[in-house]
Amino acid sequence: MTTLSARVPALVLLAALAGCLETPPKAGPKPPPPVPSAATIDQRQRDLEYRIEQGVRSGHITRDEHQLLRNQADDVRREERRYMGDGQLSVDERRALGVRLDALARELDRQLRDADRR
């Protein structure tokens, strides 16, 4: 016959394992990404344009790549001005600009990493 003190470690182990075997909560739909503010969008545009120019100065971005990236950045600026026609940016407009800036950032990163040099 075993004593209670001899069974305590086994009981603790069983309790710990029981906690590990719980089913995880069901994952619901992902929440939408946060909507950037107008100030955040402006700051991201400035940051990306600065990084583009730094890439040209460092020789990591060719003239053709620079032109492509500048055109994309200018398109985002034009789109923002068009959205601001009513004096403000709606949530959907800010989200759309954020998506465009994400794409520009990915393209800039890709161009900075490729083997093309000026």
Contact map, one row per residue, 1 for C-alpha under 8 A:
1110000000000000000000000000000000000000000000000000000000000000000000000000000000000000000000000000000000000000000000
1111011000000000000000000000000000000000000000000000000000000000000000000000000000000000000000000000000000000000000000
1111111000000000000000000000000000000000000000000000000000000000000000000000000000000000000000000000000000000000000000
0111111100000000000000000000000000000000000000000000000000000000000000000000000000000000000000000000000000000000000000
0011111110000000000000000000000000000000000000000000000000000000000000000000000000000000000000000000000000000000000000
0111111111000000000000000000000000000000000000000000000000000000000000000000000000000000000000000000000000000000000000
0111111111100000000000000000000000000000000000000000000000000000000000000000000000000000000000000000000000000000000000
0001111111110000000000000000000000000000000000000000000000000000000000000000000000000000000000000000000000000000000000
0000111111111000000000000000000000000000000000000000000000000000000000000000000000000000000000000000000000000000000000
0000011111111100000000000000000000000000000000000000000000000000000000000000000000000000000000000000000000000000000000
0000001111111110000000000000000000000000000000000000000000000000000000000000000000000000000000000000000000000000000000
0000000111111111000000000000000000000000000000000000000000000000000000000000000000000000000000000000000000000000000000
0000000011111111100000000000000000000000000000000000000000000000000000000000000000000000000000000000000000000000000000
0000000001111111110000000000000000000000000000000000000000000000000000000000000000000000000000000000000000000000000000
0000000000111111111000000000000000000000000000000000000000000000000000000000000000000000000000000000000000000000000000
0000000000011111111100000000000000000000000000000000000000000000000000000000000000000000000000000000000000000000000000
0000000000001111111110000000000000000000000000000000000000000000000000000000000000000000000000000000000000000000000000
0000000000000111111111000000000000000000000000000000000000000000000000000000000000000000000000000000000000000000000000
0000000000000011111111000000000000000000000000000000000000000000000000000000000000000000000000000000000000000000000000
0000000000000001111111000000000000000000000000000000000000000000000000000000000000000000000000000000000000000000000000
0000000000000000111111100000000000000000000000000000000000000000000000000000000000000000000000000000000000000000000000
0000000000000000011111110000000000000000000000000000000000000000000000000000000000000000000000000000000000000000000000
0000000000000000000011111000000000000000000000000000000000000000000000000000000000000000000000000000000000000000000000
0000000000000000000001111100000000000000000000000000000000000000000000000000000000000000000000000000000000000000000000
0000000000000000000000111110000000000000000000000000000000000000000000000000000000000000000000000000000000000000000000
0000000000000000000000011111000000000000000000000000000000000000000000000000000000000000000000000000000000000000000000
0000000000000000000000001111100000000000000000000000000000000000000000000000000000000000000000000000000000000000000000
0000000000000000000000000111110000000000000000000000000000000000000000000000000000000000000000000000000000000000000000
0000000000000000000000000011111000000000000000000000000000000000000000000000000000000000000000000000000000000000000000
0000000000000000000000000001111100000000000000000000000000000000000000000000000000000000000000000000000000000000000000
0000000000000000000000000000111110000000000000000000000000000000000000000000000000000000000000000000000000000000000000
0000000000000000000000000000011111000000000000000000000000000000000000000000000000000000000000000000000000000000000000
0000000000000000000000000000001111100000000000000000000000000000000000000000000000000000000000000000000000000000000000
0000000000000000000000000000000111110000000000000000000000000000000000000000000000000000000000000000000000000000000000
0000000000000000000000000000000011111000000000000000000000000000000000000000000000000000001001100100000000000000000000
0000000000000000000000000000000001111101100000000000000000000000000000000000000000000000000001100100000000000000000000
0000000000000000000000000000000000111111100000000000000000000000000000000000000000000000000001000000000000000000000000
0000000000000000000000000000000000011111110000000000000000000000000000000000000000000000100001000000000000000000000000
0000000000000000000000000000000000001111111000000000000000000000000000000000000000000000000000000000000000000000000000
0000000000000000000000000000000000011111111100000000000000000000000000000000000000000000000000000000000000000000000000
0000000000000000000000000000000000011111111110000000000000000000000000000000000000000000000001001100000000000000000000
0000000000000000000000000000000000000111111111000000000000000000000000000000000000000000000000000000000000000000000000
0000000000000000000000000000000000000011111111100000000000000000000000000000000000000000000000000000000000000000000000
0000000000000000000000000000000000000001111111110000000000000000000000000000000000000000000000000000100000000000000000
0000000000000000000000000000000000000000111111111000000000000000000000001000000000000000000000000000100000000000000000
0000000000000000000000000000000000000000011111111100000000000000000000000000000000000000000000000000000000000000000000
0000000000000000000000000000000000000000001111111110000000000000000000000000000000000000000000000000000000000000000000
0000000000000000000000000000000000000000000111111111000000000000000000000000000000000000000000000000000110000000000000
0000000000000000000000000000000000000000000011111111100000000000000001001000000000000000000000000000000000000000000000
0000000000000000000000000000000000000000000001111111110000000000000000000000000000000000000000000000000000000000000000
0000000000000000000000000000000000000000000000111111111000000000000000000000000000000000000000000000000000000000000000
0000000000000000000000000000000000000000000000011111111100001000010011000000000000000000000000000000000000010000000000
0000000000000000000000000000000000000000000000001111111110000000010000000000000000000000000000000000000000000000000000
0000000000000000000000000000000000000000000000000111111111000000000000000000000000000000000000000000000000000000000000
0000000000000000000000000000000000000000000000000011111111111000000000000000000000000000000000000000000000000001000000
0000000000000000000000000000000000000000000000000001111111111110010000000000000000000000000000000000000000000000000000
0000000000000000000000000000000000000000000000000000111111110000000000000000000000000000000000000000000000000000000000
0000000000000000000000000000000000000000000000000000011111111000000000000000000000000000000000000000000000000000000000
0000000000000000000000000000000000000000000000000000001111111100000000000000000000000000000000000000000000000000000011
0000000000000000000000000000000000000000000000000000001111111100000000000000000000000000000000000000000000000011100111
0000000000000000000000000000000000000000000000000001001101111110110000000000000000000000000000000000000000000011000111
0000000000000000000000000000000000000000000000000000000100111111110000000000000000000000000000000000000000000000000111
0000000000000000000000000000000000000000000000000000000100001111111000000000000000000000000000000000000000000000000001
0000000000000000000000000000000000000000000000000000000000000111111100000000000000000000000000000000000000000000000000
0000000000000000000000000000000000000000000000000000000000001111111110000000000000000000000000000000000000000010000000
0000000000000000000000000000000000000000000000000001100100001111111111000000000000000000000000000000000000000000000000
0000000000000000000000000000000000000000000000000000000000000011111111100000000000000000000000000000000000000000000000
0000000000000000000000000000000000000000000000000000000000000001111111110000000000000000000000000000000000000000000000
0000000000000000000000000000000000000000000000000001000000000000111111111000000000000000000000000000000100110000000000
0000000000000000000000000000000000000000000000001001000000000000011111111100000000000000000000000000000000000000000000
0000000000000000000000000000000000000000000000000000000000000000001111111110000000000000000000000000000000000000000000
0000000000000000000000000000000000000000000000000000000000000000000111111111000000000000000000000000000100000000000000
0000000000000000000000000000000000000000000010001000000000000000000011111111100000000000000000000000000100000000000000
0000000000000000000000000000000000000000000000000000000000000000000001111111110000000000000000000000000000000000000000
0000000000000000000000000000000000000000000000000000000000000000000000111111111000000000000000000000000000000000000000
0000000000000000000000000000000000000000000000000000000000000000000000011111111100000000000000001001100000000000000000
0000000000000000000000000000000000000000000000000000000000000000000000001111111110000000000000000000000000000000000000
0000000000000000000000000000000000000000000000000000000000000000000000000111111111000000000000000000000000000000000000
0000000000000000000000000000000000000000000000000000000000000000000000000011111111100000000000001000000000000000000000
0000000000000000000000000000000000000000000000000000000000000000000000000001111111110000000000001000000000000000000000
0000000000000000000000000000000000000000000000000000000000000000000000000000111111111000000000000000000000000000000000
0000000000000000000000000000000000000000000000000000000000000000000000000000011111111000000000000000000000000000000000
0000000000000000000000000000000000000000000000000000000000000000000000000000001111111101100010000000000000000000000000
0000000000000000000000000000000000000000000000000000000000000000000000000000000111111111100000000000000000000000000000
0000000000000000000000000000000000000000000000000000000000000000000000000000000011111111000000000000000000000000000000
0000000000000000000000000000000000000000000000000000000000000000000000000000000000111111000000000000000000000000000000
0000000000000000000000000000000000000000000000000000000000000000000000000000000000011111100000000000000000000000000000
0000000000000000000000000000000000000000000000000000000000000000000000000000000000111111110000000000000000000000000000
0000000000000000000000000000000000000100000000000000000000000000000000000000000000110011111011000000000000000000000000
0000000000000000000000000000000000000000000000000000000000000000000000000000000000000001111111000000000000000000000000
0000000000000000000000000000000000100000000000000000000000000000000000000000000000000000111111100000000000000000000000
0000000000000000000000000000000000000000000000000000000000000000000000000000000000000000011111110000000000000000000000
0000000000000000000000000000000000000000000000000000000000000000000000000000000000100000111111111000000000000000000000
0000000000000000000000000000000000111100100000000000000000000000000000000000000000000000111111111100000000000000000000
0000000000000000000000000000000000110000000000000000000000000000000000000000000000000000001111111110000000000000000000
0000000000000000000000000000000000000000000000000000000000000000000000000000000000000000000111111111000000000000000000
0000000000000000000000000000000000000000100000000000000000000000000000000001001100000000000011111111100000000000000000
0000000000000000000000000000000000110000100000000000000000000000000000000000000000000000000001111111110000000000000000
0000000000000000000000000000000000000000000000000000000000000000000000000000000000000000000000111111111000000000000000
0000000000000000000000000000000000000000000000000000000000000000000000000001000000000000000000011111111100000000000000
0000000000000000000000000000000000000000000110000000000000000000000000000001000000000000000000001111111110000000000000
0000000000000000000000000000000000000000000000000000000000000000000000000000000000000000000000000111111111000000000000
0000000000000000000000000000000000000000000000000000000000000000000000000000000000000000000000000011111111100000000000
0000000000000000000000000000000000000000000000010000000000000000000010011000000000000000000000000001111111110000000000
0000000000000000000000000000000000000000000000010000000000000000000000000000000000000000000000000000111111111000000000
0000000000000000000000000000000000000000000000000000000000000000000000000000000000000000000000000000011111111100000000
0000000000000000000000000000000000000000000000000000000000000000000010000000000000000000000000000000001111111110000000
0000000000000000000000000000000000000000000000000001000000000000000010000000000000000000000000000000000111111111000000
0000000000000000000000000000000000000000000000000000000000000000000000000000000000000000000000000000000011111111100000
0000000000000000000000000000000000000000000000000000000000000000000000000000000000000000000000000000000001111111110000
0000000000000000000000000000000000000000000000000000000000011000100000000000000000000000000000000000000000111111110100
0000000000000000000000000000000000000000000000000000001000011000000000000000000000000000000000000000000000011111110000
0000000000000000000000000000000000000000000000000000000000010000000000000000000000000000000000000000000000001111111000
0000000000000000000000000000000000000000000000000000000000000000000000000000000000000000000000000000000000000111111100
0000000000000000000000000000000000000000000000000000000000000000000000000000000000000000000000000000000000000000111110
0000000000000000000000000000000000000000000000000000000000011100000000000000000000000000000000000000000000000010011111
0000000000000000000000000000000000000000000000000000000000111100000000000000000000000000000000000000000000000000001111
0000000000000000000000000000000000000000000000000000000000111110000000000000000000000000000000000000000000000000000111
